[in-house]
Amino acid sequence: MIDSYSWPEQAASKREHWLDFVIEHDVIGFFEEPITLKSGKISKWYVNWRTATADVFLMDQISQAVLDFVDAQGIEVDCFFGVAEGASKLGVLTQYKAALTSKAFAKGSHTLAMGRAKPKEHGAAKDRFFLGEPRGRVLVLEDVTTTGGSLFACLAQLKELDVDIVGALCLTDRSLNEAGHSTVAQQLHTQDIPFYAMSHAGQLLPRAVAKHDLDEETRAQLVRECPFLTEL
């Protein structure tokens, strides 16, 4: 079964540190009553990276974790590019830090790329779609994937412009099916695009439930919503 690539075993300590970071900063939370997500799915829980990524101190740690993950996976990247607009800041900051530590760092060595949420009506493609065009081997970053709609749209646009996409990476993947496999990874496999997830629902929900000491009924609701969790 096709699935996302996660932290390799030799980076297990960094994986555990990352999962603890996600829980510590309340990226995972719970609703008193189930709500309908943008995807149309009814859910009792949420993933929200907006607060953490609005904090410069935390963003420094998040972007460094992305670089650590990429290094552990051995992904060769020339340009980090965030899906507009949710991951734009992450893409820019990660690219900036990667460039600063590169032995080849010099004028013209790295591009600081950012996509426009809404393309301009006129001008060259590099200006209509981007504030800085991605160059070289591009890794696309996303904060959360549920259905993957925003990520898929971004990838389709980049492919139309012949961008060399080496993969897509998300901070948290909640697109798990009943068997616990990533539906986003399965769809991207058909396009020959590797999908990397630094964390996923199966890892995070048990930790978040324990932190918030949820009652038995709420735990049962979560198990019904997420069949890949046999118990909480």
C-alpha positions, 0 to 999 in steps of 0.5 A, a space after each residue: 500500500 502506498 503511503 507517505 514517507 515519514 522520519 527514517 528510523 535513524 532520526 527517531 529521536 528527532 521524530 519524537 521531539 517533533 511530535 512533542 512539539 506539535 502537542 506542546 503548542 496545541 496544534 491538535 485540538 478538540 471541538 465540544 460539538 463536531 463541526 463540518 470541515 472545509 472538506 465537507 467531513 464532520 470532525 470532532 478534532 482539528 489541526 491548526 498551525 496558524 498560531 504556531 506559524 505566526 510566532 517567530 520563535 516557534 517558526 524558527 524551530 518549525 523551519 529547522 525541523 523541516 530542514 532536519 527532516 529533509 536531511 534525514 530523508 536525503 532529499 536534494 532540494 534547491 528551493 523550498 516553496 510554500 503552498 499559498 497562502 497557508 504555507 507561504 511563510 514557511 516556504 520563504 523562511 525555510 528557503 532563507 535558512 537553507 540558503 544561508 547554510 549552503 556552501 554555494 551561497 552567493 549572489 544569484 545562488 538561491 531564489 526566494 520564491 513565493 506563490 501568489 494566491 491569485 495570479 495577476 492578469 497580465 505579465 510574464 508567467 514568473 510575475 503573474 504566478 510568483 513573487 520570486 519564481 522557484 528554480 531548480 529542484 523544488 520541494 513544495 511545503 504545506 502545513 496541513 493536508 486533509 483532502 489535499 485540494 490546495 496542495 494538488 492545485 499548487 502542484 498542478 500549476 507548478 507542473 504547467 510551468 515545468 517546475 522540477 518538483 522533487 516532492 511535497 511535504 506537510 507538517 501534519 497529514 490528517 488524510 488517513 483512510 480507515 486503514 490508516 493510510 494517507 489518501 494524499 500520498 496515494 493520489 500523488 503516487 499516480 503523478 510520481 510525486 513523493 509525499 512526505 509527512 512529518 506527523 500524521 493523525 495516528 501519531 498525534 491523536 493518542 498524545 493529544 487525547 492524553 494531554 487533554 484528559 478527554 472523557 470516555 464518550 469523546 474518546 469513543 467518538 474519535 475512534 468512530 471518526 478515525 477507525 484506524 485508531 483501535 482505542 484511545 
